[in-house]
């Protein structure tokens, strides 16, 4: 079976600004794929081209076998979209909005099931204007799912959430994977990409700097051993953490010292990310 | 067809559920009619009760207020809030969305017109329309033409904060100049010259002719042509300039 999304050398400029300078990636069916990068990296431009909102200047794009620039109705029947910013009719209830959108699709899901899935069961009959910011985002997700799409686009789905709301949203996005959906997610939160995505493309300045699973992106990096000695923070970077740790603890034991706060860890995606994008300080 | 009904029902639900729309768009013209009728409702003009003229005038004010103003306000606000952009990614065909917005506003206007006529008949002894079928045809032509101007205005107005003000700055002076609130015979010639190019002037001519004199719209093809031409300009501007994405947010 072909990929859900195939992007080759995608380019887009706004006037003299190059938003995308030739990016290439594939998203497999059933995969959760993350586009990670600082503001202005080109994430939203890329997603909006794939959703059919913007025209590309160069390269080829195929989404579910369609060219999204033509955005035919059959294509729109099979995608679900959560925009970075959008509102819905404030005077309608959660249920009415779901029913309205369900009517646009040939094979909608049961609306009450969807409302429960996104955790708005208790707000079923509440008007949209009474919902909190986080609840409105869940409503956005609900109406993106109500048409039972194969592919769901989530453009910064948790921006502005408090930690509890973010964790709840992560749970919902994981449940999309269990439903067999393909998900394209943009985020500038590293932990979000690490938690949710099967693979991540790190984007900056309209280019993909790195592409792989979160563990692949961090695998090539060295381990870091941290501890405190006589109240002073120490850290050792090493390619051989077992040997280095053994030597360190052996020395400490011989001297009868306790190494406070001893830890060994791989660089997180965050370290890699900051290495990649942080140098020019535009994050 | 069922998708059309689904969408139209939603448009109606949104309209009537929104208190601002219901009050400013629907209630205001009949309210103004009640005020004008109680102040200027006495007497005859050319053998017809003056309230017949007031009814016809208010049908004109209402077409500008609802088919033009209400539609423009609704479209700009939805565009700037991102509702139109969100709808654009669903399978709902854009042409179907826009035609439902048009028909929904025309429905509101038809109801409004019925209320104004009923108030005129019951409270102020206005005459019944002299030619009902002609009147309905004129109102339909007017609603579709002013809706075209509403689409055009929505394409040109950038801001959801400004749209209601812009619409009122157009609708109220136009209604005054065209004679929706009373005869323009005493106006200075400069103002009458302005009135001579306004679409509402011709809509009011046609409405009065049907309501009071029982004439058919084709008795005045010039007025029909000018009104339709204004509408066509509106649709043309919309086709070239209308966008689905927020401009200011």
Interface residues (C-beta under 8 A of the other chain):
Chain A: X51 X52 X53 X73 X74 X76 X77 X79 X81 X83 X85 X86 X87 X88 X89 X91 X92 X96 X100 X101 X103 X104 X105 X106 X143 X147
Chain B: X3 X6 X7 X10 X13 X14 X17 X18 X81 X82 X83 X85 X86 X88 X89 X90 X91 X92 X93 X245 X246 X249
